[in-house]
Amino acid sequence: MQSSAVTNVRLNDQSFWAAGDAVRREGFAALREHDPVHWVKDGHNPAESFWAVTSYNDVRRVSRGPEVFVSGQGIHLHDMPNELAEYMGGMIVMDGQRHARLRRIVNRAFTPRAVARLVSDIRAAAHDIVDEAVLTHGSAEFDFVEHIAAKLPIRVICTLLGVPASDHARMIELSDVLITVGDPETHAGGAQAMLSAARELHDYAEALATERIADDRDDLTTVLLRAEVNGDRLTIAEFGNFFQLLVAAGNETTRNALSHGVVALTAHPEQRVAWLADIPGVASTAAEEIVRYSSPVISFRRTAVADTTLGGQAIAAGEKVVVFYNSANRDSAQFNDPDEFRVRRTPNDHVGYGGGGPHFCLGAHLARVEIEAMFTALLTTAPGLAASGAPDVAPSSFVHSVRRLPCHL
């Protein structure tokens, strides 16, 4: 018989995701303790039922078992309309050789060595953004998301791709619609709004690719379109899908990590002191802890293609399996005092960038550099910056998105 603590955790009910972070943490703690591979039954639509995987080891096993748990049948809790799924059919929803082919082509642009060449520019951009916020707002309250967190990742990824600054704001608007699934604020139009945003991003990318084929530039778009692996190149349509993934994932996840990082430092002033005592020395471990503690990506879905067993549960071929990174990152079997925020935490083998396997986050190195750069700029230029109110967190089961965060210097 299930514990009442588990029975009351309704992961397929929007009210659970709208209840706030404290309720989510309590619910996932109950699942890890009593039923770490939990069947979430949808009585209205059985096809929407799924297995919720909440423990660290089981999340890693699913992530590293692509021969059983595939991505190609959808990555969200709920199925998308076919037309929308086609527009969002990039390598994130591919398996096997199709996925490996695209990954091989684009991977070289995101290796540690490739990202290392961008570090000085990213650091300069972070300082410019903080300086502008200090100059503009002084001691007045302002929204950290709009004026700081949202600016760095979109500037970095769009500058890399050759997207002009005049289009950056629109890229943010479109990626918000695609990423914050379940948020009524960005999904007032439902699936149709997502389809419209996906089309616009895809069309923009194809127009950009057509320009670069005719006229090379010194940007990532040109590099990706010219890159060959065994004579194989990206098609314009494939570049369109990858562009969409880069703009959405490269913007949203880092932006949210930055916002949650400020919330964590405000709630744990002793950790701010520890970081301030050695800004360059603590930056790397602190960036990892921010990602672990906040889990900017909450979940990804897989689908079992063979009968298997996970966490003592028999899983049948065709059943949906959802890994919850936010829960795995708070698993006491893996982390000492997981609910504590510690900027010097080590080791810290979190799953904030995925649990390993072929779909491990391609942009992990870039995200780390951006987080370290922004907090270095904040702690050196505006060391007293803190949240002045609670974050406005979107009720999404996909991304741990902070819509607004009031702060002051």
ZILIN-V421721 format. One record per residue. RES is the residue in one letter. SS is DSSP state (H for helix, E for strand, C for the rest). PSI is psi in whole degrees, 0 to 359 (NA if undefined). BURIAL is I if it has 16 or more other C-alpha atoms within 10 Angstrom, else O. Layout:
RES|SS|PSI|BURIAL / RES|SS|PSI|BURIAL
This chain:
M|C|133|O / Q|C|147|O / S|C|145|O / S|H|333|O / A|H|326|O / V|H|319|I / T|H|326|O / N|C|357|O / V|C|104|I / R|C|87|O / L|C|341|I / N|C|13|I / D|C|124|O / Q|H|332|O / S|H|329|O / F|H|315|I / W|H|338|I / A|H|352|I / A|C|345|O / G|C|164|O / D|H|323|O / A|H|317|O / V|H|319|O / R|H|312|I / R|H|317|O / E|H|318|O / G|H|315|I / F|H|328|I / A|H|320|I / A|H|319|I / L|H|315|I / R|H|322|I / E|H|319|O / H|H|332|O / D|C|70|I / P|C|338|I / V|E|96|I / H|E|130|I / W|E|119|I / V|E|105|I / K|C|131|I / D|C|105|O / G|C|335|O / H|C|325|O / N|C|91|O / P|H|331|O / A|H|343|O / E|H|2|I / S|C|155|I / F|E|162|I / W|E|127|I / A|E|117|I / V|E|116|I / T|C|347|I / S|C|154|I / Y|H|308|I / N|H|322|I / D|H|324|I / V|H|318|I / R|H|322|I / R|H|317|I / V|H|315|I / S|H|326|I / R|C|15|I / G|C|58|O / P|C|345|I / E|C|340|O / V|C|319|I / F|E|105|I / V|E|160|I / S|C|340|I / G|C|351|I / Q|C|13|I / G|C|148|I / I|C|353|I / H|C|162|I / L|C|319|I / H|C|146|O / D|C|145|O / M|C|154|I / P|C|148|O / N|H|319|O / E|H|320|O / L|H|320|I / A|H|325|I / E|H|321|O / Y|H|333|I / M|C|34|I / G|C|41|I / G|C|191|I / M|H|344|I / I|H|338|I / V|H|34|I / M|C|161|I / D|C|167|I / G|H|221|O / Q|H|328|O / R|H|315|O / H|H|315|I / A|H|321|O / R|H|310|I / L|H|321|I / R|H|318|I / R|H|321|O / I|H|316|I / V|H|346|I / N|H|323|O / R|H|340|I / A|H|350|I / F|H|17|O / T|C|161|O / P|H|322|O / R|H|318|O / A|H|318|O / V|H|327|I / A|H|330|O / R|C|346|O / L|C|352|O / V|H|312|O / S|H|321|O / D|H|321|O / I|H|318|I / R|H|318|I / A|H|318|O / A|H|318|I / A|H|316|I / H|H|321|I / D|H|317|O / I|H|316|I / V|H|317|I / D|H|317|I / E|H|318|O / A|H|317|I / V|H|316|I / L|H|321|O / T|H|318|O / H|H|337|O / G|C|233|O / S|C|2|O / A|C|151|O / E|C|142|O / F|E|170|I / D|E|114|I / F|H|323|I / V|H|308|I / E|H|317|O / H|H|346|I / I|H|297|I / A|H|319|I / A|H|341|I / K|H|321|I / L|H|303|I / P|H|322|I / I|H|325|I / R|H|317|I / V|H|308|I / I|H|322|I / C|H|322|I / T|H|318|O / L|H|317|O / L|H|347|I / G|C|21|I / V|C|125|I / P|C|153|O / A|H|330|O / S|H|343|O / D|H|358|O / H|H|316|I / A|H|321|O / R|H|324|O / M|H|320|I / I|H|314|I / E|H|315|O / L|H|320|I / S|H|327|I / D|H|317|I / V|H|322|I / L|H|325|I / I|H|317|I / T|C|63|I / V|C|131|I / G|C|354|I / D|C|114|I / P|C|338|O / E|C|320|O / T|C|352|I / H|C|39|I / A|C|331|O / G|C|5|O / G|H|214|O / A|H|328|I / Q|H|323|O / A|H|320|I / M|H|318|I / L|H|317|I / S|H|317|I / A|H|317|I / A|H|318|I / R|H|315|I / E|H|317|O / L|H|318|I / H|H|316|I / D|H|320|I / Y|H|315|I / A|H|318|I / E|H|323|I / A|H|319|O / L|H|317|I / A|H|319|I / T|H|320|O / E|H|316|O / R|H|328|I / I|H|324|O / A|H|332|O / D|C|100|O / D|C|146|O / R|C|168|O / D|C|71|O / D|C|171|O / L|H|328|I / T|H|313|I / T|H|317|I / V|H|314|I / L|H|321|I / L|H|333|I / R|H|344|O / A|C|137|I / E|C|140|O / V|E|111|O / N|C|41|O / G|C|3|O / D|E|134|O / R|C|163|I / L|C|138|I / T|C|166|O / I|H|320|I / A|H|319|I / E|H|321|I / F|H|322|I / G|H|316|I / N|H|320|I / F|H|321|I / F|H|315|I / Q|H|317|I / L|H|316|I / L|H|314|I / V|H|317|I / A|H|303|I / A|H|321|I / G|H|337|I / N|H|304|I / E|H|312|I / T|H|315|I / T|H|320|I / R|H|317|I / N|H|325|I / A|H|318|I / L|H|316|I / S|H|314|I / H|H|329|I / G|H|319|I / V|H|320|I / V|H|315|I / A|H|317|I / L|H|328|I / T|H|319|I / A|H|340|O / H|C|74|O / P|H|333|O / E|H|333|O / Q|H|328|I / R|H|316|I / V|H|316|O / A|H|321|O / W|H|318|I / L|H|332|I / A|C|338|O / D|C|74|O / I|H|307|I / P|H|328|O / G|H|332|O / V|H|343|I / A|H|316|I / S|H|311|I / T|H|326|I / A|H|320|I / A|H|319|I / E|H|320|I / E|H|324|I / I|H|317|I / V|H|317|I / R|H|310|I / Y|H|324|I / S|H|334|I / S|C|74|I / P|C|326|I / V|E|119|I / I|C|313|I / S|E|159|I / F|E|144|I / R|E|146|I / R|E|170|I / T|E|130|I / A|E|133|I / V|C|5|I / A|C|153|O / D|C|139|O / T|E|178|O / T|E|137|O / L|E|124|O / G|C|34|I / G|C|1|O / Q|E|138|O / A|E|119|O / I|E|129|I / A|C|150|O / A|C|135|O / G|C|347|O / E|C|145|I / K|E|141|I / V|E|118|I / V|E|122|I / V|E|131|I / F|E|101|I / Y|H|325|I / N|H|325|I / S|H|314|I / A|H|326|I / N|C|355|I / R|C|19|I / D|C|117|I / S|C|345|I / A|C|342|O / Q|C|324|I / F|C|135|I / N|C|131|O / D|C|62|O / P|C|338|I / D|C|0|O / E|C|140|O / F|C|118|I / R|C|112|I / V|C|344|I / R|C|17|I / R|C|127|O / T|C|137|O / P|C|164|O / N|C|70|O / D|C|66|O / H|C|173|I / V|C|27|I / G|C|337|I / Y|C|19|I / G|C|165|I / G|C|29|I / G|C|189|I / G|C|184|O / P|C|341|I / H|C|19|I / F|C|141|I / C|C|120|I / L|C|327|I / G|C|20|I / A|H|316|I / H|H|318|I / L|H|318|I / A|H|318|I / R|H|316|I / V|H|318|I / E|H|317|I / I|H|313|I / E|H|317|I / A|H|316|I / M|H|317|I / F|H|332|I / T|H|318|I / A|H|317|I / L|H|314|I / L|H|336|I / T|H|326|O / T|H|322|O / A|C|65|I / P|C|341|O / G|C|4|O / L|C|131|I / A|E|156|I / A|E|138|I / S|C|7|I / G|C|177|O / A|C|146|O / P|C|146|I / D|E|99|O / V|E|130|I / A|C|144|I / P|C|60|I / S|C|143|I / S|C|0|I / F|C|308|I / V|E|137|I / H|C|74|I / S|C|132|I / V|E|113|I / R|E|320|I / R|E|147|I / L|C|103|I / P|E|136|I / C|E|169|I / H|E|160|I / L|C|NA|I
